[in-house]
Amino acid sequence: MAKLKLNAIEDDKPVKATVEFPAVVWRDLQAYAEILGREHQQAPVEPAKLVPVMVTRFMATDRGFARLRRTRTAASRSNGDRGPEKIP
């Protein structure tokens, strides 16, 4: 069986945002949520809960973003600024 890139969705306090998706992307999110629930022997996850997890994973694995963020954080700290919080 194929390994999904996401683990079970953790329950966390959300920040509300409104995003519009093309219908095909929404259908794919619904399918992914259903498969993810099956893989982890859980009820299907609400597709909207996948979005922040996917975006977080995308940013965490984007080497260019990580490099530029480290550069920006280092520059901010050298100027005495505490800088942004690090991505877990």
Residue pairs with C-beta under 8 A, 6 or more apart in sequence:
1 39
4 32
4 35
4 36
4 39
5 57
6 36
6 50
6 53
6 54
6 57
7 40
8 36
8 40
8 42
9 36
9 45
9 49
9 50
9 53
14 52
19 51
21 29
26 47
29 47
29 48
29 50
29 51
30 47
32 47
32 50
33 44
33 45
33 46
33 47
33 49
33 50
34 44
36 42
36 44
36 45
36 50
37 43
37 44
37 45
38 44
56 87
59 65
59 87
60 66
60 87
60 88
66 87
69 84
69 87
72 83
72 84
73 83
73 84
73 86
76 82
76 83
76 84
77 83
